[in-house]
Amino acid sequence: MLYNVKCIVLQEKRLEDFVLNNNYDRAAFKSLCDEFIKNNRIAPELYEKYHVKRGLRNSDGSGVMAGITNICNVHGYIVNEGEREPVDGELIYRGYSINDIVENTTKKGRFGFEETAYLLLFGQLPSNTQLAHFNELLSEFRELPAGFSEDMIFKAPSKNIMNKMARSILALYSYDDDDPEDQSVESELLRAMKIIARLPSAMVDAYQIKRRVFDHESLYMHPLNPDECTAQTILSTLRMDRVYTEEEARLLDLMLIIHVEHGGGNNSTFTCRTLTSAGTDAYSAYAGAIGSLKGHRHGGANIKVIRQLEEFKENISDWKDDGQVSDYLAKVIRGEAGDGTGLIYGMGHAVYTLSDPRAVILKENAMKLAAGTEFEDEFLLLDAVERLTPKVFAEVKGSSKVMCANVDLYAGLVYRMLKIPVELNTPLFAVARIVGWSAHRIEELITGKRIIRPAYKAIAQRRKYVPIEER
């Protein structure tokens, strides 16, 4: 109820601002809004009445089975006699555990994003020769087309980098020297590799011009270094002095690896596959996926975690006092604090139950990087949130739901330790996930062969048209 009241107050404020800014008659416009809301609400109980799986989710929260894929498996529970039984989470790329991939790349001092991208696209681990050739192609493709940044990014800057990245991908359609509508495997694969290579460049350029135009900071643009991998290129072009440590680059590389793919059912990948099934071009499909990832219920959740952490820091006097942390978590869950949603951002997942393997990997690395630094207390506060939330949630909600930290809980802090601006948290997610989108798009083109079209239950009553003069 409190959340609904907050929403109504917020809607009233937005409506008032909108009317004032646009010189509209407030009463007249409010009557239109009231009419719209009255005729567009659907009672939640109708979903149960008509056995409709809202959000394509089963009653236990699991996703409706909508396809078959070779690319990725997200495993967080087993079904035993019709009941979900929690297990430690697993993330498997083309049959390989994410833990094995990390263990044999970043933990051994190698950069693994490109190798992981090769695996997801081609279906097998590359040889040294294959990986070297793949890296050469990515390096060759990394630079944006001549005049692209000036015409498509600098002349129409955006405060939101995700918005600019989506528009940049759409704009690349016009710079495609081949037929951008050609959906042959060869054409799609080449196009995917070019976009994977170019998206980091578009992200950095969009951020730099955003700083110049909206933040009134100095503009600096660096030429690309062909010898740098993706993680190194991002840090090198993002920083004014181009200086970064190998440890920083390997940690960013790790971030890209764990964000690169998460199954066909996540919202942005399903968006990409849905658009692909309609027969649209690659640029439209990838831009649509970015639009999905931008949402705060998906990739944009990492920004919510950062904002909530700041709120915790301001309202909890002793971050090391579990009692104080628990008390404030209870307020948030009851909707008495935070944004009124009752959510602890960074906690809980649709599939993972006991653990999110990405969060486990990230926490281990965050702990090492934070130890003995100014970030150690913030890390310990997040650790307390992870430890205490399940118990507090159970007490407040009377729920026995198993809950673990998800990848977003520690991601924002890691980016801060890497001196990466908060505006780039979600864009970096997109820079990694474009690989998964590409693999799924091509798989959909090859094997889907049918437009994805779920059904909706229509509940509007039939009515007879009444002439306007009789209403």
Secondary structure, 3 states (H helix, E strand, C coil): CHHHHHHHHHHHHHHHHHHHHHCCCHHHHHHHHHHHHHCCCCCCHHHHHCCCCHHHECCCCCECCCCCCCCEEEEEEEEECCEEEEEEEEEEECCEEHHHHHHCCHHHCCCCHHHHHHHHHHCCCCCHHHHHHHHHHHHHHCCCCCCHHHHHHHCCCCCCHHHHHHHHHHHHHHHCCCCCCCCCHHHHHHHHHHHHHHHHHHHHHHHHHHHHHHCCCCCCCCCCCCCCCHHHHHHHHHCCCCCCCHHHHHHHHHHHHHHCCCCCCCHHHHHHHHHHHCCCCHHHHHHHHHHHHCCCCCCCHHHHHHHHHHHHHHHCCCCCCHHHHHHHHHHHHCCCCCCCCCCCCCECCCCCCCECHHHHHHHHHHHHHHCCCCCHHHHHHHHHHHHHHHHHHHHHHCCCCCCCECCHHHHHHHHHHCCCCHHHHHHHHHHHHHHHHHHHHHHHHHHCCCCCCCCCCCCCCCCCCCCHHHC
